[in-house]
Amino acid sequence: MGAENDLPIPERAREFLTGMRIGYISTMRPDGHMSVVPVGIVRDGDVLKISTLSDRQKVRNLERDRRITVCVPDPENPRTYVEIRGVAELADDSDRAYIDSFAREYMGVDKYPYDPPGAARTTITVRASRVSMPKVHGSG
């Protein structure tokens, strides 16, 4: 990835993105319309990590067009949010190393318990080209 997709996440946004957060990702569908879905998101340094089942439409969308937007609202005040635009890197997680490490850290279990038997997983790594955390009138 080029330097334009390795933008550091500013400290205020890094603090906001600490721990596991629920956010929304936008990807481009084959018909040219945007698709927006909620996902669990973890910040790892200056990248965001998302785990998903490999057969999901968002994976197919990102295989075709790596552009992605992530919006993570504050659960207590959704007018406060971080938006990250960038590119996605897809990695096979067939050994379940990432999703099981997520389960240990954020769920307190050794293995992620919610997949159907034999389900393949993909880890999406988001590298930022733009980060914004607007201050909206009336927000904290």
Buried (B, 14 or more C-beta within 10 A) or exposed (E): EEEEBBBEBBEEBBEBBEEBBEBBBBBBBEEEEEBEBEBBBBBEEBBBBBBBBBEBEBBEBBEEEBBBBBBBBBEEEEEBBBBBBBBBBBBEBEEBEBBBBBBEEEBEEEEBEEBEEEBEBBBBBBBBBEBEBEEEEEEE
